[in-house]
Amino acid sequence: MMEMDAETFEQLVTDELDALPDDMVEGLDNVVFVVEDRPEDGSLDLLGLYDGWALTERDRYGVGELPDRIIVYREPHLAACDDAGELRDEVHTTLVHEIAHFYGIDDDRLHELGWA
């Protein structure tokens, strides 16, 4: 398992988020990005999570809703990667994957596109 403190990992996530195409992130409405150590169940299997209403389901979205969250899990990423380059690539893929869920793209389609 790679080692990286939380602050350094958060900076890596921020850098990868900044590197994404503008048209991918400009449409994000009421979404926050969060870094957590592990999922609630403590597993190392889940790299990220979109917690909210997809854009395609926003008709159910009310005024004053809390922001949707895209969560990136630090420890599962560190367990899955052997070096910094691989970690950066995996964080990038996780961000694209979870942002795609915001836009209503499901896991099956993400697999077809190579983002899962």
N, CA, C and O atoms as CSV, one atom per row, in Angstrom:
chain,resi,resn,atom,element,x,y,z
A,1,MET,N,N,0.852,-1.192,0.000
A,1,MET,CA,C,0.000,0.000,0.000
A,1,MET,C,C,0.889,1.244,0.000
A,1,MET,O,O,1.819,1.364,0.798
A,2,MET,N,N,0.580,2.163,-0.914
A,2,MET,CA,C,1.300,3.436,-0.944
A,2,MET,C,C,0.992,4.222,0.323
A,2,MET,O,O,-0.016,3.987,0.990
A,3,GLU,N,N,1.868,5.147,0.636
A,3,GLU,CA,C,1.612,6.044,1.761
A,3,GLU,C,C,1.566,7.473,1.252
A,3,GLU,O,O,2.409,7.894,0.460
A,4,MET,N,N,0.564,8.214,1.722
A,4,MET,CA,C,0.434,9.623,1.383
A,4,MET,C,C,-0.497,10.240,2.412
A,4,MET,O,O,-1.587,9.723,2.654
A,5,ASP,N,N,-0.078,11.338,3.016
A,5,ASP,CA,C,-0.924,11.965,4.029
A,5,ASP,C,C,-2.148,12.605,3.374
A,5,ASP,O,O,-2.192,12.821,2.163
A,6,ALA,N,N,-3.128,12.898,4.209
A,6,ALA,CA,C,-4.408,13.402,3.720
A,6,ALA,C,C,-4.253,14.723,2.976
A,6,ALA,O,O,-4.896,14.921,1.945
A,7,GLU,N,N,-3.418,15.629,3.472
A,7,GLU,CA,C,-3.249,16.933,2.840
A,7,GLU,C,C,-2.654,16.808,1.434
A,7,GLU,O,O,-3.103,17.482,0.507
A,8,THR,N,N,-1.654,15.954,1.280
A,8,THR,CA,C,-1.026,15.745,-0.023
A,8,THR,C,C,-2.009,15.104,-0.990
A,8,THR,O,O,-2.065,15.482,-2.160
A,9,PHE,N,N,-2.788,14.133,-0.510
A,9,PHE,CA,C,-3.781,13.480,-1.361
A,9,PHE,C,C,-4.854,14.478,-1.801
A,9,PHE,O,O,-5.254,14.485,-2.965
A,10,GLU,N,N,-5.321,15.320,-0.874
A,10,GLU,CA,C,-6.321,16.324,-1.223
A,10,GLU,C,C,-5.786,17.271,-2.299
A,10,GLU,O,O,-6.530,17.672,-3.194
A,11,GLN,N,N,-4.515,17.626,-2.218
A,11,GLN,CA,C,-3.923,18.488,-3.236
A,11,GLN,C,C,-3.879,17.785,-4.589
A,11,GLN,O,O,-4.112,18.408,-5.626
A,12,LEU,N,N,-3.580,16.481,-4.577
A,12,LEU,CA,C,-3.567,15.704,-5.809
A,12,LEU,C,C,-4.967,15.700,-6.440
A,12,LEU,O,O,-5.106,15.872,-7.651
A,13,VAL,N,N,-5.994,15.504,-5.618
A,13,VAL,CA,C,-7.379,15.518,-6.118
A,13,VAL,C,C,-7.709,16.891,-6.705
A,13,VAL,O,O,-8.305,16.982,-7.778
A,14,THR,N,N,-7.327,17.938,-6.013
A,14,THR,CA,C,-7.567,19.296,-6.505
A,14,THR,C,C,-6.855,19.526,-7.833
A,14,THR,O,O,-7.435,20.094,-8.759
A,15,ASP,N,N,-5.607,19.090,-7.931
A,15,ASP,CA,C,-4.849,19.247,-9.177
A,15,ASP,C,C,-5.514,18.505,-10.332
A,15,ASP,O,O,-5.601,19.026,-11.443
A,16,GLU,N,N,-5.981,17.289,-10.066
A,16,GLU,CA,C,-6.641,16.513,-11.124
A,16,GLU,C,C,-7.986,17.119,-11.495
A,16,GLU,O,O,-8.379,17.092,-12.661
A,17,LEU,N,N,-8.680,17.654,-10.530
A,17,LEU,CA,C,-9.948,18.331,-10.815
A,17,LEU,C,C,-9.694,19.567,-11.688
A,17,LEU,O,O,-10.442,19.830,-12.629
A,18,ASP,N,N,-8.659,20.306,-11.377
A,18,ASP,CA,C,-8.302,21.487,-12.172
A,18,ASP,C,C,-7.884,21.116,-13.594
A,18,ASP,O,O,-8.030,21.922,-14.512
A,19,ALA,N,N,-7.366,19.905,-13.779
A,19,ALA,CA,C,-6.892,19.460,-15.093
A,19,ALA,C,C,-8.020,18.950,-15.994
A,19,ALA,O,O,-7.801,18.741,-17.188
A,20,LEU,N,N,-9.211,18.749,-15.451
A,20,LEU,CA,C,-10.334,18.261,-16.253
A,20,LEU,C,C,-10.793,19.343,-17.226
A,20,LEU,O,O,-10.638,20.533,-16.952
A,21,PRO,N,N,-11.354,18.935,-18.355
A,21,PRO,CA,C,-11.844,19.919,-19.330
A,21,PRO,C,C,-12.914,20.829,-18.724
A,21,PRO,O,O,-13.760,20.386,-17.948
A,22,ASP,N,N,-12.857,22.104,-19.094
A,22,ASP,CA,C,-13.816,23.078,-18.561
A,22,ASP,C,C,-15.257,22.676,-18.807
A,22,ASP,O,O,-16.106,22.845,-17.932
A,23,ASP,N,N,-15.548,22.140,-20.002
A,23,ASP,CA,C,-16.940,21.797,-20.301
A,23,ASP,C,C,-17.449,20.645,-19.440
A,23,ASP,O,O,-18.660,20.455,-19.326
A,24,MET,N,N,-16.559,19.883,-18.841
A,24,MET,CA,C,-16.981,18.802,-17.948
A,24,MET,C,C,-17.370,19.340,-16.574
A,24,MET,O,O,-18.323,18.852,-15.967
A,25,VAL,N,N,-16.647,20.335,-16.083
A,25,VAL,CA,C,-16.886,20.816,-14.725
A,25,VAL,C,C,-17.763,22.064,-14.654
A,25,VAL,O,O,-18.355,22.341,-13.611
A,26,GLU,N,N,-17.854,22.822,-15.754
A,26,GLU,CA,C,-18.658,24.048,-15.721
A,26,GLU,C,C,-20.137,23.773,-15.491
A,26,GLU,O,O,-20.841,24.614,-14.932
A,27,GLY,N,N,-20.612,22.615,-15.911
A,27,GLY,CA,C,-22.023,22.294,-15.757
A,27,GLY,C,C,-22.400,21.749,-14.383
A,27,GLY,O,O,-23.581,21.537,-14.106
A,28,LEU,N,N,-21.423,21.522,-13.533
A,28,LEU,CA,C,-21.718,20.993,-12.208
A,28,LEU,C,C,-22.427,22.061,-11.389
A,28,LEU,O,O,-21.896,23.149,-11.169
A,29,ASP,N,N,-23.616,21.740,-10.949
A,29,ASP,CA,C,-24.429,22.682,-10.191
A,29,ASP,C,C,-24.726,22.112,-8.819
A,29,ASP,O,O,-25.261,21.010,-8.695
A,30,ASN,N,N,-24.378,22.864,-7.794
A,30,ASN,CA,C,-24.653,22.465,-6.412
A,30,ASN,C,C,-23.983,21.140,-6.070
A,30,ASN,O,O,-24.609,20.243,-5.504
A,31,VAL,N,N,-22.700,21.027,-6.419
A,31,VAL,CA,C,-21.914,19.817,-6.158
A,31,VAL,C,C,-20.635,20.217,-5.433
A,31,VAL,O,O,-19.960,21.167,-5.832
A,32,VAL,N,N,-20.305,19.494,-4.373
A,32,VAL,CA,C,-19.040,19.702,-3.676
A,32,VAL,C,C,-18.201,18.434,-3.797
A,32,VAL,O,O,-18.728,17.327,-3.906
A,33,PHE,N,N,-16.897,18.620,-3.777
A,33,PHE,CA,C,-15.955,17.503,-3.809
A,33,PHE,C,C,-15.386,17.327,-2.413
A,33,PHE,O,O,-14.973,18.293,-1.770
A,34,VAL,N,N,-15.370,16.074,-1.948
A,34,VAL,CA,C,-14.932,15.751,-0.599
A,34,VAL,C,C,-13.932,14.604,-0.670
A,34,VAL,O,O,-14.104,13.668,-1.452
A,35,VAL,N,N,-12.895,14.680,0.145
A,35,VAL,CA,C,-11.968,13.561,0.283
A,35,VAL,C,C,-12.181,12.964,1.662
A,35,VAL,O,O,-12.168,13.673,2.668
A,36,GLU,N,N,-12.378,11.654,1.700
A,36,GLU,CA,C,-12.499,10.924,2.962
A,36,GLU,C,C,-11.511,9.768,2.941
A,36,GLU,O,O,-11.085,9.322,1.875
A,37,ASP,N,N,-11.150,9.289,4.120
A,37,ASP,CA,C,-10.187,8.188,4.193
A,37,ASP,C,C,-10.738,6.904,3.599
A,37,ASP,O,O,-10.093,6.281,2.756
A,38,ARG,N,N,-11.940,6.500,4.037
A,38,ARG,CA,C,-12.554,5.243,3.589
A,38,ARG,C,C,-14.067,5.385,3.544
A,38,ARG,O,O,-14.635,6.278,4.173
A,39,PRO,N,N,-14.716,4.494,2.793
A,39,PRO,CA,C,-16.187,4.448,2.846
A,39,PRO,C,C,-16.654,4.074,4.264
A,39,PRO,O,O,-15.880,3.561,5.071
A,40,GLU,N,N,-17.911,4.338,4.538
A,40,GLU,CA,C,-18.469,4.064,5.866
A,40,GLU,C,C,-18.272,2.625,6.312
A,40,GLU,O,O,-18.084,2.373,7.502
A,41,ASP,N,N,-18.311,1.666,5.373
A,41,ASP,CA,C,-18.166,0.265,5.756
A,41,ASP,C,C,-16.709,-0.132,6.009
A,41,ASP,O,O,-16.431,-1.271,6.382
A,42,GLY,N,N,-15.781,0.805,5.806
A,42,GLY,CA,C,-14.371,0.548,6.090
A,42,GLY,C,C,-13.633,-0.224,5.012
A,42,GLY,O,O,-12.452,-0.530,5.172
A,43,SER,N,N,-14.309,-0.544,3.918
A,43,SER,CA,C,-13.693,-1.361,2.878
A,43,SER,C,C,-12.694,-0.555,2.065
A,43,SER,O,O,-12.660,0.674,2.129
A,44,LEU,N,N,-11.885,-1.269,1.301
A,44,LEU,CA,C,-10.935,-0.644,0.392
A,44,LEU,C,C,-11.350,-0.856,-1.068
A,44,LEU,O,O,-10.552,-0.637,-1.980
A,45,ASP,N,N,-12.593,-1.280,-1.285
A,45,ASP,CA,C,-13.071,-1.616,-2.623
A,45,ASP,C,C,-13.624,-0.424,-3.400
A,45,ASP,O,O,-13.595,-0.431,-4.630
A,46,LEU,N,N,-14.119,0.582,-2.718
A,46,LEU,CA,C,-14.792,1.702,-3.365
A,46,LEU,C,C,-13.839,2.896,-3.443
A,46,LEU,O,O,-13.342,3.365,-2.419
A,47,LEU,N,N,-13.585,3.386,-4.660
A,47,LEU,CA,C,-12.653,4.500,-4.851
A,47,LEU,C,C,-13.337,5.858,-4.770
A,47,LEU,O,O,-12.725,6.847,-4.366
A,48,GLY,N,N,-14.616,5.900,-5.160
A,48,GLY,CA,C,-15.341,7.157,-5.136
A,48,GLY,C,C,-16.836,6.908,-5.100
A,48,GLY,O,O,-17.306,5.785,-5.283
A,49,LEU,N,N,-17.575,7.991,-4.857
A,49,LEU,CA,C,-19.022,7.876,-4.750
A,49,LEU,C,C,-19.663,9.197,-5.151
A,49,LEU,O,O,-19.219,10.269,-4.740
A,50,TYR,N,N,-20.721,9.102,-5.965
A,50,TYR,CA,C,-21.552,10.273,-6.237
A,50,TYR,C,C,-22.768,10.154,-5.347
A,50,TYR,O,O,-23.528,9.191,-5.449
A,51,ASP,N,N,-22.955,11.127,-4.474
A,51,ASP,CA,C,-24.057,11.129,-3.525
A,51,ASP,C,C,-24.965,12.309,-3.846
A,51,ASP,O,O,-24.707,13.433,-3.415
A,52,GLY,N,N,-26.027,12.049,-4.603
A,52,GLY,CA,C,-26.930,13.127,-4.957
A,52,GLY,C,C,-27.873,12.739,-6.075
A,52,GLY,O,O,-28.049,11.561,-6.386
A,53,TRP,N,N,-28.477,13.753,-6.672
A,53,TRP,CA,C,-29.428,13.575,-7.762
A,53,TRP,C,C,-28.733,13.868,-9.084
A,53,TRP,O,O,-28.171,14.947,-9.276
A,54,ALA,N,N,-28.776,12.905,-9.988
A,54,ALA,CA,C,-28.221,13.114,-11.318
A,54,ALA,C,C,-28.966,14.251,-12.018
A,54,ALA,O,O,-30.134,14.513,-11.731
A,55,LEU,N,N,-28.286,14.907,-12.920
A,55,LEU,CA,C,-28.877,16.005,-13.669
A,55,LEU,C,C,-30.165,15.559,-14.372
A,55,LEU,O,O,-31.110,16.335,-14.510
A,56,THR,N,N,-30.185,14.313,-14.806
A,56,THR,CA,C,-31.368,13.774,-15.486
A,56,THR,C,C,-32.535,13.538,-14.536
A,56,THR,O,O,-33.652,13.286,-14.985
A,57,GLU,N,N,-32.293,13.617,-13.228
A,57,GLU,CA,C,-33.341,13.408,-12.220
A,57,GLU,C,C,-33.618,14.672,-11.416
A,57,GLU,O,O,-34.292,14.614,-10.387
A,58,ARG,N,N,-33.116,15.792,-11.865
A,58,ARG,CA,C,-33.228,17.028,-11.096
A,58,ARG,C,C,-34.645,17.572,-11.025
A,58,ARG,O,O,-34.886,18.538,-10.300
A,59,ASP,N,N,-35.602,16.982,-11.756
A,59,ASP,CA,C,-36.988,17.425,-11.618
A,59,ASP,C,C,-37.491,17.158,-10.209
A,59,ASP,O,O,-38.462,17.771,-9.767
A,60,ARG,N,N,-36.830,16.238,-9.497
A,60,ARG,CA,C,-37.189,15.934,-8.115
A,60,ARG,C,C,-36.404,16.794,-7.131
A,60,ARG,O,O,-36.583,16.693,-5.918
A,61,TYR,N,N,-35.557,17.618,-7.657
A,61,TYR,CA,C,-34.631,18.422,-6.871
A,61,TYR,C,C,-35.352,19.654,-6.363
A,61,TYR,O,O,-35.973,20.369,-7.149
A,62,GLY,N,N,-35.286,19.914,-5.083
A,62,GLY,CA,C,-36.005,21.043,-4.509
A,62,GLY,C,C,-35.124,22.249,-4.237
A,62,GLY,O,O,-33.896,22.164,-4.264
A,63,VAL,N,N,-35.764,23.353,-3.977
A,63,VAL,CA,C,-35.056,24.586,-3.635
A,63,VAL,C,C,-34.447,24.412,-2.246
A,63,VAL,O,O,-35.086,23.874,-1.342
A,64,GLY,N,N,-33.226,24.865,-2.086
A,64,GLY,CA,C,-32.580,24.790,-0.782
A,64,GLY,C,C,-31.977,23.436,-0.468
A,64,GLY,O,O,-31.623,23.172,0.681
A,65,GLU,N,N,-31.853,22.571,-1.466
A,65,GLU,CA,C,-31.256,21.258,-1.256
A,65,GLU,C,C,-29.799,21.402,-0.840
A,65,GLU,O,O,-29.101,22.311,-1.289
A,66,LEU,N,N,-29.352,20.503,0.017
A,66,LEU,CA,C,-27.927,20.433,0.318
A,66,LEU,C,C,-27.188,20.070,-0.960
A,66,LEU,O,O,-27.763,19.436,-1.845
A,67,PRO,N,N,-25.940,20.456,-1.073
A,67,PRO,CA,C,-25.209,20.119,-2.298
A,67,PRO,C,C,-25.025,18.612,-2.452
A,67,PRO,O,O,-24.893,17.882,-1.470
A,68,ASP,N,N,-25.020,18.165,-3.701
A,68,ASP,CA,C,-24.616,16.798,-3.986
A,68,ASP,C,C,-23.130,16.703,-3.653
A,68,ASP,O,O,-22.427,17.713,-3.607
A,69,ARG,N,N,-22.662,15.480,-3.423
A,69,ARG,CA,C,-21.252,15.302,-3.082
A,69,ARG,C,C,-20.607,14.286,-4.006
A,69,ARG,O,O,-21.202,13.265,-4.348
A,70,ILE,N,N,-19.400,14.582,-4.395
A,70,ILE,CA,C,-18.545,13.604,-5.043
A,70,ILE,C,C,-17.440,13.326,-4.040
A,70,ILE,O,O,-16.648,14.204,-3.697
A,71,ILE,N,N,-17.406,12.080,-3.580
A,71,ILE,CA,C,-16.452,11.686,-2.549
A,71,ILE,C,C,-15.343,10.860,-3.191
A,71,ILE,O,O,-15.610,9.925,-3.945
A,72,VAL,N,N,-14.109,11.211,-2.890
A,72,VAL,CA,C,-12.945,10.448,-3.330
A,72,VAL,C,C,-12.312,9.863,-2.076
A,72,VAL,O,O,-11.984,10.588,-1.137
A,73,TYR,N,N,-12.142,8.539,-2.069
A,73,TYR,CA,C,-11.612,7.849,-0.894
A,73,TYR,C,C,-10.102,7.655,-1.013
A,73,TYR,O,O,-9.618,7.042,-1.964
A,74,ARG,N,N,-9.373,8.180,-0.045
A,74,ARG,CA,C,-7.909,8.172,-0.059
A,74,ARG,C,C,-7.319,6.778,0.094
A,74,ARG,O,O,-6.548,6.347,-0.763
A,75,GLU,N,N,-7.654,6.075,1.144
A,75,GLU,CA,C,-7.015,4.794,1.440
A,75,GLU,C,C,-7.263,3.733,0.365
A,75,GLU,O,O,-6.326,3.011,0.022
A,76,PRO,N,N,-8.467,3.601,-0.179
A,76,PRO,CA,C,-8.642,2.649,-1.279
A,76,PRO,C,C,-7.777,2.978,-2.500
A,76,PRO,O,O,-7.263,2.076,-3.161
A,77,HIS,N,N,-7.620,4.273,-2.796
A,77,HIS,CA,C,-6.731,4.651,-3.900
A,77,HIS,C,C,-5.292,4.239,-3.597
A,77,HIS,O,O,-4.607,3.688,-4.459
A,78,LEU,N,N,-4.842,4.501,-2.393
A,78,LEU,CA,C,-3.464,4.161,-2.033
A,78,LEU,C,C,-3.249,2.649,-2.057
A,78,LEU,O,O,-2.168,2.180,-2.412
A,79,ALA,N,N,-4.270,1.891,-1.683
A,79,ALA,CA,C,-4.160,0.429,-1.691
A,79,ALA,C,C,-4.140,-0.124,-3.118
A,79,ALA,O,O,-3.550,-1.175,-3.368
A,80,ALA,N,N,-4.775,0.573,-4.038
A,80,ALA,CA,C,-4.908,0.075,-5.411
A,80,ALA,C,C,-3.735,0.450,-6.312
A,80,ALA,O,O,-3.584,-0.116,-7.395
A,81,CYS,N,N,-2.912,1.387,-5.882
A,81,CYS,CA,C,-1.874,1.929,-6.761
A,81,CYS,C,C,-0.471,1.628,-6.243
A,81,CYS,O,O,-0.234,1.555,-5.038
A,82,ASP,N,N,0.457,1.454,-7.194
A,82,ASP,CA,C,1.831,1.133,-6.845
A,82,ASP,C,C,2.766,2.336,-6.842
A,82,ASP,O,O,3.817,2.303,-6.201
A,83,ASP,N,N,2.391,3.395,-7.552
A,83,ASP,CA,C,3.274,4.567,-7.615
A,83,ASP,C,C,2.448,5.824,-7.851
A,83,ASP,O,O,1.240,5.758,-8.078
A,84,ALA,N,N,3.123,6.971,-7.794
A,84,ALA,CA,C,2.438,8.263,-7.895
A,84,ALA,C,C,1.757,8.458,-9.246
A,84,ALA,O,O,0.667,9.027,-9.304
A,85,GLY,N,N,2.370,8.003,-10.323
A,85,GLY,CA,C,1.754,8.135,-11.641
A,85,GLY,C,C,0.466,7.350,-11.752
A,85,GLY,O,O,-0.532,7.843,-12.277
A,86,GLU,N,N,0.492,6.131,-11.257
A,86,GLU,CA,C,-0.712,5.302,-11.271
A,86,GLU,C,C,-1.792,5.913,-10.382
A,86,GLU,O,O,-2.974,5.882,-10.724
A,87,LEU,N,N,-1.387,6.464,-9.246
A,87,LEU,CA,C,-2.339,7.102,-8.338
A,87,LEU,C,C,-3.006,8.294,-9.011
A,87,LEU,O,O,-4.223,8.450,-8.921
A,88,ARG,N,N,-2.234,9.130,-9.676
A,88,ARG,CA,C,-2.770,10.296,-10.368
A,88,ARG,C,C,-3.777,9.861,-11.448
A,88,ARG,O,O,-4.847,10.455,-11.583
A,89,ASP,N,N,-3.421,8.828,-12.205
A,89,ASP,CA,C,-4.330,8.318,-13.241
A,89,ASP,C,C,-5.623,7.785,-12.637
A,89,ASP,O,O,-6.708,8.013,-13.171
A,90,GLU,N,N,-5.500,7.073,-11.520
A,90,GLU,CA,C,-6.690,6.484,-10.892
A,90,GLU,C,C,-7.592,7.562,-10.300
A,90,GLU,O,O,-8.815,7.456,-10.391
A,91,VAL,N,N,-7.013,8.590,-9.700
A,91,VAL,CA,C,-7.821,9.698,-9.181
A,91,VAL,C,C,-8.539,10.396,-10.335
A,91,VAL,O,O,-9.716,10.739,-10.219
A,92,HIS,N,N,-7.842,10.604,-11.435
A,92,HIS,CA,C,-8.442,11.228,-12.626
A,92,HIS,C,C,-9.640,10.404,-13.102
A,92,HIS,O,O,-10.717,10.947,-13.348
A,93,THR,N,N,-9.444,9.095,-13.229
A,93,THR,CA,C,-10.526,8.213,-13.674
A,93,THR,C,C,-11.695,8.253,-12.702
A,93,THR,O,O,-12.850,8.282,-13.126
A,94,THR,N,N,-11.413,8.255,-11.415
A,94,THR,CA,C,-12.476,8.306,-10.403
A,94,THR,C,C,-13.271,9.599,-10.525
A,94,THR,O,O,-14.500,9.573,-10.464
A,95,LEU,N,N,-12.595,10.720,-10.695
A,95,LEU,CA,C,-13.300,11.994,-10.844
A,95,LEU,C,C,-14.194,11.989,-12.082
A,95,LEU,O,O,-15.355,12.393,-12.007
A,96,VAL,N,N,-13.669,11.540,-13.207
A,96,VAL,CA,C,-14.477,11.478,-14.433
A,96,VAL,C,C,-15.680,10.564,-14.216
A,96,VAL,O,O,-16.798,10.903,-14.604
A,97,HIS,N,N,-15.454,9.416,-13.603
A,97,HIS,CA,C,-16.518,8.435,-13.349
A,97,HIS,C,C,-17.636,9.052,-12.497
A,97,HIS,O,O,-18.814,8.946,-12.840
A,98,GLU,N,N,-17.264,9.687,-11.402
A,98,GLU,CA,C,-18.282,10.226,-10.493
A,98,GLU,C,C,-18.975,11.455,-11.095
A,98,GLU,O,O,-20.175,11.642,-10.896
A,99,ILE,N,N,-18.242,12.283,-11.819
A,99,ILE,CA,C,-18.868,13.418,-12.501
A,99,ILE,C,C,-19.857,12.914,-13.550
A,99,ILE,O,O,-20.917,13.509,-13.744
A,100,ALA,N,N,-19.514,11.829,-14.219
A,100,ALA,CA,C,-20.424,11.242,-15.206
A,100,ALA,C,C,-21.750,10.839,-14.554
A,100,ALA,O,O,-22.810,10.984,-15.162
A,101,HIS,N,N,-21.691,10.339,-13.332
A,101,HIS,CA,C,-22.937,10.003,-12.628
A,101,HIS,C,C,-23.789,11.253,-12.413
A,101,HIS,O,O,-25.014,11.181,-12.504
A,102,PHE,N,N,-23.167,12.387,-12.133
A,102,PHE,CA,C,-23.919,13.639,-12.016
A,102,PHE,C,C,-24.696,13.909,-13.302
A,102,PHE,O,O,-25.844,14.351,-13.258
A,103,TYR,N,N,-24.071,13.644,-14.438
A,103,TYR,CA,C,-24.713,13.895,-15.731
A,103,TYR,C,C,-25.681,12.782,-16.141
A,103,TYR,O,O,-26.266,12.840,-17.223
A,104,GLY,N,N,-25.855,11.770,-15.284
A,104,GLY,CA,C,-26.839,10.727,-15.548
A,104,GLY,C,C,-26.303,9.522,-16.298
A,104,GLY,O,O,-27.083,8.696,-16.773
A,105,ILE,N,N,-24.992,9.406,-16.415
A,105,ILE,CA,C,-24.390,8.266,-17.111
A,105,ILE,C,C,-24.206,7.137,-16.101
A,105,ILE,O,O,-23.565,7.321,-15.066
A,106,ASP,N,N,-24.769,5.970,-16.405
A,106,ASP,CA,C,-24.713,4.850,-15.456
A,106,ASP,C,C,-23.438,4.025,-15.636
A,106,ASP,O,O,-22.675,4.228,-16.580
A,107,ASP,N,N,-23.228,3.093,-14.710
A,107,ASP,CA,C,-22.011,2.272,-14.711
A,107,ASP,C,C,-21.858,1.445,-15.981
A,107,ASP,O,O,-20.743,1.294,-16.481
A,108,ASP,N,N,-22.953,0.906,-16.513
A,108,ASP,CA,C,-22.863,0.112,-17.744
A,108,ASP,C,C,-22.292,0.943,-18.886
A,108,ASP,O,O,-21.407,0.485,-19.609
A,109,ARG,N,N,-22.795,2.157,-19.050
A,109,ARG,CA,C,-22.301,3.029,-20.120
A,109,ARG,C,C,-20.855,3.443,-19.852
A,109,ARG,O,O,-20.057,3.538,-20.785
A,110,LEU,N,N,-20.509,3.689,-18.590
A,110,LEU,CA,C,-19.132,4.043,-18.255
A,110,LEU,C,C,-18.176,2.906,-18.590
A,110,LEU,O,O,-17.057,3.141,-19.046
A,111,HIS,N,N,-18.623,1.665,-18.360
A,111,HIS,CA,C,-17.792,0.505,-18.751
A,111,HIS,C,C,-17.582,0.498,-20.257
A,111,HIS,O,O,-16.468,0.269,-20.730
A,112,GLU,N,N,-18.648,0.750,-21.013
A,112,GLU,CA,C,-18.537,0.786,-22.481
A,112,GLU,C,C,-17.546,1.851,-22.942
A,112,GLU,O,O,-16.819,1.666,-23.917
A,113,LEU,N,N,-17.535,2.970,-22.219
A,113,LEU,CA,C,-16.670,4.084,-22.596
A,113,LEU,C,C,-15.248,3.958,-22.046
A,113,LEU,O,O,-14.372,4.753,-22.388
A,114,GLY,N,N,-15.022,2.948,-21.186
A,114,GLY,CA,C,-13.697,2.737,-20.617
A,114,GLY,C,C,-13.388,3.553,-19.384
A,114,GLY,O,O,-12.220,3.729,-19.038
A,115,TRP,N,N,-14.419,4.061,-18.707
A,115,TRP,CA,C,-14.231,4.882,-17.519
A,115,TRP,C,C,-14.671,4.188,-16.232
A,115,TRP,O,O,-14.964,4.846,-15.234
A,116,ALA,N,N,-14.717,2.879,-16.259
A,116,ALA,CA,C,-15.128,2.165,-15.039
A,116,ALA,C,C,-14.174,1.039,-14.734
A,116,ALA,O,O,-14.356,0.325,-13.747
